[in-house]
Amino acid sequence: MRTLLECYKILEEYPNGMTKDQFYRVARINKQHAKYLLDSGLVPCINTGKKTRKYHIATHDVITYLCDREDKERIAVRISTHQ
């Protein structure tokens, strides 16, 4: 579970947003899944149109995604243990 301290550390390290490479490392997901999340709009971003550093993601959107992901995982665990 992400603690408030971890969220502040992410905000401190990336105050102006982050790239896709930084995003997948912070979120601990693979590059293809990060690209899917950004292309589909599940994580809001700005497409700069460049070949490198194509995506600019606001840090608060990354933190929101991480919190939502953990909430969904907790709900899935509760459902599977009640069946």
C-alpha angles and dihedrals in degrees: 000000000000111000126210088252091057090051091051090050091053090048091048094049095044107029095153099044131266146255127247091262092054091044096055091048094050092045093043094229131125125266095253093053091048090052091049092051092049097043093047093049095241086126110035115234144155116249105216093189093232122131093231123040088013096162130058113193125189112236093229089057090055092050090048090052092049092050093046091049092053092048091053091048091052092050091049091052092050092050093048093049093050095054 
